Amino acid sequence: MPMRRFLLDRAVDNTGVSGVGVVAEGVEFSSGNVVMQWLGEHPSIVVWPDLRHALAVHGHDGATTVRWLDGV
């Protein structure tokens, strides 16, 4: 699998912290590791072993969509 970029697009902010719309930019590496840069008032960079783990925490029960920029 090649490296590919994505955006996290949130329809509903259940916590009131991240907001709605594009809340993070990310890269999924060929190894499956994921790095996400959070946007907004509280920016940060987070590393995950894979996208599944990141969405388990930040997916907000389906309220967050992954928008691939480099294909699926």
PDB file of N, CA, C and O in Angstrom:
ATOM      1  N   MET A   1       0.841  -1.175   0.000  1.00  0.00           N
ATOM      2  CA  MET A   1       0.000   0.000   0.000  1.00  0.00           C
ATOM      3  C   MET A   1       0.890   1.243   0.000  1.00  0.00           C
ATOM      4  O   MET A   1       1.796   1.345   0.827  1.00  0.00           O
ATOM      5  N   PRO A   2       0.652   2.182  -0.903  1.00  0.00           N
ATOM      6  CA  PRO A   2       1.454   3.415  -0.918  1.00  0.00           C
ATOM      7  C   PRO A   2       1.000   4.399   0.166  1.00  0.00           C
ATOM      8  O   PRO A   2      -0.107   4.289   0.694  1.00  0.00           O
ATOM      9  N   MET A   3       1.854   5.342   0.484  1.00  0.00           N
ATOM     10  CA  MET A   3       1.507   6.410   1.424  1.00  0.00           C
ATOM     11  C   MET A   3       0.368   7.230   0.827  1.00  0.00           C
ATOM     12  O   MET A   3       0.334   7.463  -0.381  1.00  0.00           O
ATOM     13  N   ARG A   4      -0.566   7.668   1.675  1.00  0.00           N
ATOM     14  CA  ARG A   4      -1.669   8.496   1.181  1.00  0.00           C
ATOM     15  C   ARG A   4      -2.136   9.485   2.244  1.00  0.00           C
ATOM     16  O   ARG A   4      -2.059   9.214   3.442  1.00  0.00           O
ATOM     17  N   ARG A   5      -2.617  10.622   1.787  1.00  0.00           N
ATOM     18  CA  ARG A   5      -3.060  11.712   2.663  1.00  0.00           C
ATOM     19  C   ARG A   5      -4.574  11.683   2.847  1.00  0.00           C
ATOM     20  O   ARG A   5      -5.309  11.184   1.995  1.00  0.00           O
ATOM     21  N   PHE A   6      -5.024  12.231   3.978  1.00  0.00           N
ATOM     22  CA  PHE A   6      -6.462  12.296   4.228  1.00  0.00           C
ATOM     23  C   PHE A   6      -6.800  13.494   5.107  1.00  0.00           C
ATOM     24  O   PHE A   6      -5.925  14.106   5.719  1.00  0.00           O
ATOM     25  N   LEU A   7      -8.082  13.809   5.153  1.00  0.00           N
ATOM     26  CA  LEU A   7      -8.632  14.810   6.061  1.00  0.00           C
ATOM     27  C   LEU A   7      -9.673  14.128   6.937  1.00  0.00           C
ATOM     28  O   LEU A   7     -10.354  13.208   6.484  1.00  0.00           O
ATOM     29  N   LEU A   8      -9.801  14.560   8.168  1.00  0.00           N
ATOM     30  CA  LEU A   8     -10.919  14.129   9.004  1.00  0.00           C
ATOM     31  C   LEU A   8     -11.961  15.229   8.962  1.00  0.00           C
ATOM     32  O   LEU A   8     -11.688  16.372   9.331  1.00  0.00           O
ATOM     33  N   ASP A   9     -13.141  14.883   8.516  1.00  0.00           N
ATOM     34  CA  ASP A   9     -14.238  15.828   8.355  1.00  0.00           C
ATOM     35  C   ASP A   9     -15.335  15.437   9.342  1.00  0.00           C
ATOM     36  O   ASP A   9     -15.911  14.354   9.238  1.00  0.00           O
ATOM     37  N   ARG A  10     -15.620  16.309  10.287  1.00  0.00           N
ATOM     38  CA  ARG A  10     -16.558  15.986  11.358  1.00  0.00           C
ATOM     39  C   ARG A  10     -17.877  16.712  11.150  1.00  0.00           C
ATOM     40  O   ARG A  10     -17.905  17.934  11.000  1.00  0.00           O
ATOM     41  N   ALA A  11     -18.973  15.954  11.141  1.00  0.00           N
ATOM     42  CA  ALA A  11     -20.312  16.516  10.961  1.00  0.00           C
ATOM     43  C   ALA A  11     -20.886  17.030  12.282  1.00  0.00           C
ATOM     44  O   ALA A  11     -21.591  18.039  12.309  1.00  0.00           O
ATOM     45  N   VAL A  12     -20.577  16.329  13.378  1.00  0.00           N
ATOM     46  CA  VAL A  12     -21.092  16.687  14.704  1.00  0.00           C
ATOM     47  C   VAL A  12     -19.932  16.607  15.683  1.00  0.00           C
ATOM     48  O   VAL A  12     -19.175  15.636  15.681  1.00  0.00           O
ATOM     49  N   ASP A  13     -19.795  17.628  16.520  1.00  0.00           N
ATOM     50  CA  ASP A  13     -18.750  17.619  17.545  1.00  0.00           C
ATOM     51  C   ASP A  13     -19.379  17.259  18.885  1.00  0.00           C
ATOM     52  O   ASP A  13     -19.923  18.118  19.578  1.00  0.00           O
ATOM     53  N   ASN A  14     -19.299  15.989  19.241  1.00  0.00           N
ATOM     54  CA  ASN A  14     -19.920  15.505  20.484  1.00  0.00           C
ATOM     55  C   ASN A  14     -19.281  16.088  21.739  1.00  0.00           C
ATOM     56  O   ASN A  14     -19.936  16.180  22.778  1.00  0.00           O
ATOM     57  N   THR A  15     -18.005  16.484  21.659  1.00  0.00           N
ATOM     58  CA  THR A  15     -17.292  16.962  22.849  1.00  0.00           C
ATOM     59  C   THR A  15     -17.272  18.478  22.983  1.00  0.00           C
ATOM     60  O   THR A  15     -17.043  19.002  24.073  1.00  0.00           O
ATOM     61  N   GLY A  16     -17.511  19.186  21.877  1.00  0.00           N
ATOM     62  CA  GLY A  16     -17.441  20.634  21.911  1.00  0.00           C
ATOM     63  C   GLY A  16     -16.020  21.171  21.879  1.00  0.00           C
ATOM     64  O   GLY A  16     -15.797  22.344  22.179  1.00  0.00           O
ATOM     65  N   VAL A  17     -15.048  20.326  21.517  1.00  0.00           N
ATOM     66  CA  VAL A  17     -13.644  20.738  21.523  1.00  0.00           C
ATOM     67  C   VAL A  17     -13.119  20.980  20.112  1.00  0.00           C
ATOM     68  O   VAL A  17     -12.527  22.026  19.845  1.00  0.00           O
ATOM     69  N   SER A  18     -13.326  20.037  19.216  1.00  0.00           N
ATOM     70  CA  SER A  18     -12.708  20.098  17.888  1.00  0.00           C
ATOM     71  C   SER A  18     -13.481  20.932  16.876  1.00  0.00           C
ATOM     72  O   SER A  18     -12.899  21.441  15.918  1.00  0.00           O
ATOM     73  N   GLY A  19     -14.769  21.073  17.077  1.00  0.00           N
ATOM     74  CA  GLY A  19     -15.592  21.779  16.107  1.00  0.00           C
ATOM     75  C   GLY A  19     -16.062  20.844  15.007  1.00  0.00           C
ATOM     76  O   GLY A  19     -15.906  19.626  15.099  1.00  0.00           O
ATOM     77  N   VAL A  20     -16.636  21.427  13.970  1.00  0.00           N
ATOM     78  CA  VAL A  20     -17.130  20.649  12.832  1.00  0.00           C
ATOM     79  C   VAL A  20     -16.394  21.062  11.579  1.00  0.00           C
ATOM     80  O   VAL A  20     -15.689  22.071  11.569  1.00  0.00           O
ATOM     81  N   GLY A  21     -16.555  20.279  10.514  1.00  0.00           N
ATOM     82  CA  GLY A  21     -15.819  20.501   9.277  1.00  0.00           C
ATOM     83  C   GLY A  21     -14.493  19.757   9.350  1.00  0.00           C
ATOM     84  O   GLY A  21     -14.372  18.776  10.084  1.00  0.00           O
ATOM     85  N   VAL A  22     -13.505  20.211   8.603  1.00  0.00           N
ATOM     86  CA  VAL A  22     -12.196  19.556   8.601  1.00  0.00           C
ATOM     87  C   VAL A  22     -11.497  19.878   9.920  1.00  0.00           C
ATOM     88  O   VAL A  22     -11.187  21.036  10.201  1.00  0.00           O
ATOM     89  N   VAL A  23     -11.250  18.842  10.726  1.00  0.00           N
ATOM     90  CA  VAL A  23     -10.661  19.026  12.051  1.00  0.00           C
ATOM     91  C   VAL A  23      -9.219  18.531  12.132  1.00  0.00           C
ATOM     92  O   VAL A  23      -8.499  18.865  13.073  1.00  0.00           O
ATOM     93  N   ALA A  24      -8.790  17.724  11.133  1.00  0.00           N
ATOM     94  CA  ALA A  24      -7.422  17.205  11.154  1.00  0.00           C
ATOM     95  C   ALA A  24      -6.961  16.840   9.753  1.00  0.00           C
ATOM     96  O   ALA A  24      -7.762  16.494   8.885  1.00  0.00           O
ATOM     97  N   GLU A  25      -5.644  16.926   9.551  1.00  0.00           N
ATOM     98  CA  GLU A  25      -4.987  16.459   8.331  1.00  0.00           C
ATOM     99  C   GLU A  25      -4.167  15.239   8.712  1.00  0.00           C
ATOM    100  O   GLU A  25      -3.620  15.173   9.813  1.00  0.00           O
ATOM    101  N   GLY A  26      -4.080  14.279   7.811  1.00  0.00           N
ATOM    102  CA  GLY A  26      -3.337  13.081   8.172  1.00  0.00           C
ATOM    103  C   GLY A  26      -2.619  12.432   7.015  1.00  0.00           C
ATOM    104  O   GLY A  26      -2.864  12.726   5.845  1.00  0.00           O
ATOM    105  N   VAL A  27      -1.718  11.531   7.386  1.00  0.00           N
ATOM    106  CA  VAL A  27      -0.984  10.712   6.413  1.00  0.00           C
ATOM    107  C   VAL A  27      -1.004   9.276   6.924  1.00  0.00           C
ATOM    108  O   VAL A  27      -0.712   9.007   8.089  1.00  0.00           O
ATOM    109  N   GLU A  28      -1.355   8.369   6.030  1.00  0.00           N
ATOM    110  CA  GLU A  28      -1.236   6.948   6.322  1.00  0.00           C
ATOM    111  C   GLU A  28      -0.025   6.443   5.552  1.00  0.00           C
ATOM    112  O   GLU A  28       0.005   6.506   4.323  1.00  0.00           O
ATOM    113  N   PHE A  29       0.965   5.945   6.268  1.00  0.00           N
ATOM    114  CA  PHE A  29       2.200   5.476   5.639  1.00  0.00           C
ATOM    115  C   PHE A  29       2.030   4.058   5.113  1.00  0.00           C
ATOM    116  O   PHE A  29       1.082   3.362   5.477  1.00  0.00           O
ATOM    117  N   SER A  30       2.937   3.639   4.270  1.00  0.00           N
ATOM    118  CA  SER A  30       2.861   2.303   3.667  1.00  0.00           C
ATOM    119  C   SER A  30       2.880   1.206   4.728  1.00  0.00           C
ATOM    120  O   SER A  30       2.400   0.102   4.472  1.00  0.00           O
ATOM    121  N   SER A  31       3.419   1.481   5.901  1.00  0.00           N
ATOM    122  CA  SER A  31       3.443   0.512   7.002  1.00  0.00           C
ATOM    123  C   SER A  31       2.089   0.384   7.694  1.00  0.00           C
ATOM    124  O   SER A  31       1.864  -0.554   8.459  1.00  0.00           O
ATOM    125  N   GLY A  32       1.186   1.330   7.422  1.00  0.00           N
ATOM    126  CA  GLY A  32      -0.103   1.380   8.104  1.00  0.00           C
ATOM    127  C   GLY A  32      -0.135   2.390   9.235  1.00  0.00           C
ATOM    128  O   GLY A  32      -1.213   2.759   9.700  1.00  0.00           O
ATOM    129  N   ASN A  33       1.040   2.849   9.692  1.00  0.00           N
ATOM    130  CA  ASN A  33       1.088   3.886  10.736  1.00  0.00           C
ATOM    131  C   ASN A  33       0.424   5.162  10.228  1.00  0.00           C
ATOM    132  O   ASN A  33       0.455   5.466   9.035  1.00  0.00           O
ATOM    133  N   VAL A  34      -0.180   5.905  11.164  1.00  0.00           N
ATOM    134  CA  VAL A  34      -0.907   7.123  10.819  1.00  0.00           C
ATOM    135  C   VAL A  34      -0.395   8.278  11.676  1.00  0.00           C
ATOM    136  O   VAL A  34      -0.190   8.126  12.880  1.00  0.00           O
ATOM    137  N   VAL A  35      -0.190   9.429  11.043  1.00  0.00           N
ATOM    138  CA  VAL A  35       0.130  10.670  11.752  1.00  0.00           C
ATOM    139  C   VAL A  35      -0.967  11.670  11.413  1.00  0.00           C
ATOM    140  O   VAL A  35      -1.298  11.880  10.246  1.00  0.00           O
ATOM    141  N   MET A  36      -1.529  12.289  12.462  1.00  0.00           N
ATOM    142  CA  MET A  36      -2.581  13.278  12.262  1.00  0.00           C
ATOM    143  C   MET A  36      -2.186  14.591  12.916  1.00  0.00           C
ATOM    144  O   MET A  36      -1.669  14.624  14.033  1.00  0.00           O
ATOM    145  N   GLN A  37      -2.443  15.672  12.189  1.00  0.00           N
ATOM    146  CA  GLN A  37      -2.235  17.014  12.723  1.00  0.00           C
ATOM    147  C   GLN A  37      -3.606  17.624  12.968  1.00  0.00           C
ATOM    148  O   GLN A  37      -4.377  17.852  12.035  1.00  0.00           O
ATOM    149  N   TRP A  38      -3.898  17.885  14.244  1.00  0.00           N
ATOM    150  CA  TRP A  38      -5.180  18.478  14.593  1.00  0.00           C
ATOM    151  C   TRP A  38      -5.145  19.968  14.328  1.00  0.00           C
ATOM    152  O   TRP A  38      -4.147  20.631  14.611  1.00  0.00           O
ATOM    153  N   LEU A  39      -6.222  20.493  13.790  1.00  0.00           N
ATOM    154  CA  LEU A  39      -6.335  21.909  13.458  1.00  0.00           C
ATOM    155  C   LEU A  39      -7.161  22.597  14.538  1.00  0.00           C
ATOM    156  O   LEU A  39      -7.699  21.938  15.428  1.00  0.00           O
ATOM    157  N   GLY A  40      -7.261  23.911  14.462  1.00  0.00           N
ATOM    158  CA  GLY A  40      -8.133  24.635  15.374  1.00  0.00           C
ATOM    159  C   GLY A  40      -7.407  25.232  16.556  1.00  0.00           C
ATOM    160  O   GLY A  40      -6.193  25.434  16.530  1.00  0.00           O
ATOM    161  N   GLU A  41      -8.168  25.510  17.586  1.00  0.00           N
ATOM    162  CA  GLU A  41      -7.683  26.239  18.756  1.00  0.00           C
ATOM    163  C   GLU A  41      -6.653  25.458  19.578  1.00  0.00           C
ATOM    164  O   GLU A  41      -5.818  26.063  20.251  1.00  0.00           O
ATOM    165  N   HIS A  42      -6.703  24.122  19.532  1.00  0.00           N
ATOM    166  CA  HIS A  42      -5.804  23.282  20.322  1.00  0.00           C
ATOM    167  C   HIS A  42      -5.029  22.338  19.401  1.00  0.00           C
ATOM    168  O   HIS A  42      -5.249  21.127  19.447  1.00  0.00           O
ATOM    169  N   PRO A  43      -4.124  22.862  18.562  1.00  0.00           N
ATOM    170  CA  PRO A  43      -3.433  22.015  17.581  1.00  0.00           C
ATOM    171  C   PRO A  43      -2.467  21.042  18.256  1.00  0.00           C
ATOM    172  O   PRO A  43      -1.878  21.336  19.296  1.00  0.00           O
ATOM    173  N   SER A  44      -2.328  19.878  17.631  1.00  0.00           N
ATOM    174  CA  SER A  44      -1.382  18.877  18.114  1.00  0.00           C
ATOM    175  C   SER A  44      -1.085  17.901  16.986  1.00  0.00           C
ATOM    176  O   SER A  44      -1.777  17.880  15.967  1.00  0.00           O
ATOM    177  N   ILE A  45      -0.060  17.102  17.178  1.00  0.00           N
ATOM    178  CA  ILE A  45       0.285  16.041  16.230  1.00  0.00           C
ATOM    179  C   ILE A  45       0.281  14.727  16.999  1.00  0.00           C
ATOM    180  O   ILE A  45       0.878  14.617  18.070  1.00  0.00           O
ATOM    181  N   VAL A  46      -0.404  13.726  16.433  1.00  0.00           N
ATOM    182  CA  VAL A  46      -0.585  12.446  17.098  1.00  0.00           C
ATOM    183  C   VAL A  46      -0.183  11.322  16.147  1.00  0.00           C
ATOM    184  O   VAL A  46      -0.466  11.377  14.950  1.00  0.00           O
ATOM    185  N   VAL A  47       0.480  10.304  16.692  1.00  0.00           N
ATOM    186  CA  VAL A  47       0.875   9.132  15.921  1.00  0.00           C
ATOM    187  C   VAL A  47       0.060   7.936  16.397  1.00  0.00           C
ATOM    188  O   VAL A  47      -0.065   7.703  17.599  1.00  0.00           O
ATOM    189  N   TRP A  48      -0.495   7.180  15.452  1.00  0.00           N
ATOM    190  CA  TRP A  48      -1.297   5.990  15.741  1.00  0.00           C
ATOM    191  C   TRP A  48      -0.712   4.792  15.007  1.00  0.00           C
ATOM    192  O   TRP A  48      -0.084   4.963  13.963  1.00  0.00           O
ATOM    193  N   PRO A  49      -0.904   3.578  15.531  1.00  0.00           N
ATOM    194  CA  PRO A  49      -0.408   2.395  14.831  1.00  0.00           C
ATOM    195  C   PRO A  49      -1.161   2.131  13.534  1.00  0.00           C
ATOM    196  O   PRO A  49      -0.618   1.512  12.618  1.00  0.00           O
ATOM    197  N   ASP A  50      -2.419   2.600  13.446  1.00  0.00           N
ATOM    198  CA  ASP A  50      -3.201   2.487  12.210  1.00  0.00           C
ATOM    199  C   ASP A  50      -4.448   3.362  12.331  1.00  0.00           C
ATOM    200  O   ASP A  50      -4.766   3.867  13.408  1.00  0.00           O
ATOM    201  N   LEU A  51      -5.138   3.529  11.222  1.00  0.00           N
ATOM    202  CA  LEU A  51      -6.305   4.408  11.185  1.00  0.00           C
ATOM    203  C   LEU A  51      -7.452   3.853  12.029  1.00  0.00           C
ATOM    204  O   LEU A  51      -8.227   4.624  12.596  1.00  0.00           O
ATOM    205  N   ARG A  52      -7.567   2.552  12.116  1.00  0.00           N
ATOM    206  CA  ARG A  52      -8.626   1.934  12.913  1.00  0.00           C
ATOM    207  C   ARG A  52      -8.543   2.389  14.366  1.00  0.00           C
ATOM    208  O   ARG A  52      -9.563   2.713  14.975  1.00  0.00           O
ATOM    209  N   HIS A  53      -7.331   2.413  14.927  1.00  0.00           N
ATOM    210  CA  HIS A  53      -7.152   2.867  16.306  1.00  0.00           C
ATOM    211  C   HIS A  53      -7.502   4.351  16.451  1.00  0.00           C
ATOM    212  O   HIS A  53      -8.148   4.745  17.422  1.00  0.00           O
ATOM    213  N   ALA A  54      -7.082   5.162  15.500  1.00  0.00           N
ATOM    214  CA  ALA A  54      -7.375   6.599  15.565  1.00  0.00           C
ATOM    215  C   ALA A  54      -8.879   6.847  15.537  1.00  0.00           C
ATOM    216  O   ALA A  54      -9.389   7.667  16.301  1.00  0.00           O
ATOM    217  N   LEU A  55      -9.589   6.143  14.661  1.00  0.00           N
ATOM    218  CA  LEU A  55     -11.027   6.352  14.550  1.00  0.00           C
ATOM    219  C   LEU A  55     -11.788   5.785  15.740  1.00  0.00           C
ATOM    220  O   LEU A  55     -12.884   6.254  16.047  1.00  0.00           O
ATOM    221  N   ALA A  56     -11.232   4.794  16.410  1.00  0.00           N
ATOM    222  CA  ALA A  56     -11.875   4.270  17.616  1.00  0.00           C
ATOM    223  C   ALA A  56     -11.976   5.360  18.677  1.00  0.00           C
ATOM    224  O   ALA A  56     -12.920   5.380  19.467  1.00  0.00           O
ATOM    225  N   VAL A  57     -11.008   6.260  18.694  1.00  0.00           N
ATOM    226  CA  VAL A  57     -11.000   7.359  19.666  1.00  0.00           C
ATOM    227  C   VAL A  57     -11.665   8.608  19.107  1.00  0.00           C
ATOM    228  O   VAL A  57     -12.421   9.278  19.811  1.00  0.00           O
ATOM    229  N   HIS A  58     -11.389   8.925  17.844  1.00  0.00           N
ATOM    230  CA  HIS A  58     -11.801  10.215  17.279  1.00  0.00           C
ATOM    231  C   HIS A  58     -12.914  10.134  16.245  1.00  0.00           C
ATOM    232  O   HIS A  58     -13.282  11.152  15.660  1.00  0.00           O
ATOM    233  N   GLY A  59     -13.451   8.958  16.011  1.00  0.00           N
ATOM    234  CA  GLY A  59     -14.506   8.797  15.016  1.00  0.00           C
ATOM    235  C   GLY A  59     -15.867   9.293  15.465  1.00  0.00           C
ATOM    236  O   GLY A  59     -16.759   9.504  14.644  1.00  0.00           O
ATOM    237  N   HIS A  60     -16.026   9.478  16.769  1.00  0.00           N
ATOM    238  CA  HIS A  60     -17.279   9.989  17.350  1.00  0.00           C
ATOM    239  C   HIS A  60     -18.491   9.216  16.834  1.00  0.00           C
ATOM    240  O   HIS A  60     -19.490   9.802  16.418  1.00  0.00           O
ATOM    241  N   ASP A  61     -18.380   7.878  16.872  1.00  0.00           N
ATOM    242  CA  ASP A  61     -19.500   6.996  16.500  1.00  0.00           C
ATOM    243  C   ASP A  61     -20.063   7.299  15.117  1.00  0.00           C
ATOM    244  O   ASP A  61     -21.279   7.345  14.930  1.00  0.00           O
ATOM    245  N   GLY A  62     -19.177   7.506  14.156  1.00  0.00           N
ATOM    246  CA  GLY A  62     -19.601   7.736  12.780  1.00  0.00           C
ATOM    247  C   GLY A  62     -19.793   9.199  12.411  1.00  0.00           C
ATOM    248  O   GLY A  62     -20.122   9.497  11.263  1.00  0.00           O
ATOM    249  N   ALA A  63     -19.596  10.120  13.347  1.00  0.00           N
ATOM    250  CA  ALA A  63     -19.766  11.545  13.059  1.00  0.00           C
ATOM    251  C   ALA A  63     -18.566  12.125  12.318  1.00  0.00           C
ATOM    252  O   ALA A  63     -18.607  13.272  11.875  1.00  0.00           O
ATOM    253  N   THR A  64     -17.485  11.331  12.179  1.00  0.00           N
ATOM    254  CA  THR A  64     -16.273  11.789  11.508  1.00  0.00           C
ATOM    255  C   THR A  64     -16.027  10.936  10.266  1.00  0.00           C
ATOM    256  O   THR A  64     -16.055   9.707  10.327  1.00  0.00           O
ATOM    257  N   THR A  65     -15.789  11.599   9.151  1.00  0.00           N
ATOM    258  CA  THR A  65     -15.542  10.917   7.881  1.00  0.00           C
ATOM    259  C   THR A  65     -14.089  11.105   7.469  1.00  0.00           C
ATOM    260  O   THR A  65     -13.534  12.194   7.610  1.00  0.00           O
ATOM    261  N   VAL A  66     -13.476  10.045   6.962  1.00  0.00           N
ATOM    262  CA  VAL A  66     -12.134  10.133   6.379  1.00  0.00           C
ATOM    263  C   VAL A  66     -12.294  10.491   4.911  1.00  0.00           C
ATOM    264  O   VAL A  66     -12.931   9.756   4.158  1.00  0.00           O
ATOM    265  N   ARG A  67     -11.722  11.613   4.500  1.00  0.00           N
ATOM    266  CA  ARG A  67     -11.738  12.028   3.087  1.00  0.00           C
ATOM    267  C   ARG A  67     -10.336  11.826   2.526  1.00  0.00           C
ATOM    268  O   ARG A  67      -9.419  12.590   2.830  1.00  0.00           O
ATOM    269  N   TRP A  68     -10.178  10.797   1.710  1.00  0.00           N
ATOM    270  CA  TRP A  68      -8.873  10.498   1.113  1.00  0.00           C
ATOM    271  C   TRP A  68      -8.550  11.515   0.020  1.00  0.00           C
ATOM    272  O   TRP A  68      -9.392  11.819  -0.825  1.00  0.00           O
ATOM    273  N   LEU A  69      -7.338  12.030   0.046  1.00  0.00           N
ATOM    274  CA  LEU A  69      -6.891  12.999  -0.950  1.00  0.00           C
ATOM    275  C   LEU A  69      -6.092  12.333  -2.065  1.00  0.00           C
ATOM    276  O   LEU A  69      -5.952  12.898  -3.149  1.00  0.00           O
ATOM    277  N   ASP A  70      -5.574  11.148  -1.808  1.00  0.00           N
ATOM    278  CA  ASP A  70      -4.714  10.452  -2.768  1.00  0.00           C
ATOM    279  C   ASP A  70      -5.329   9.143  -3.242  1.00  0.00           C
ATOM    280  O   ASP A  70      -4.591   8.236  -3.625  1.00  0.00           O
ATOM    281  N   GLY A  71      -6.625   9.014  -3.231  1.00  0.00           N
ATOM    282  CA  GLY A  71      -7.256   7.769  -3.645  1.00  0.00           C
ATOM    283  C   GLY A  71      -7.491   6.849  -2.476  1.00  0.00           C
ATOM    284  O   GLY A  71      -6.985   7.075  -1.377  1.00  0.00           O
ATOM    285  N   VAL A  72      -8.253   5.819  -2.716  1.00  0.00           N
ATOM    286  CA  VAL A  72      -8.615   4.890  -1.639  1.00  0.00           C
ATOM    287  C   VAL A  72      -7.711   3.694  -1.640  1.00  0.00           C
ATOM    288  O   VAL A  72      -7.865   2.804  -0.803  1.00  0.00           O
TER     289      VAL A  72
END
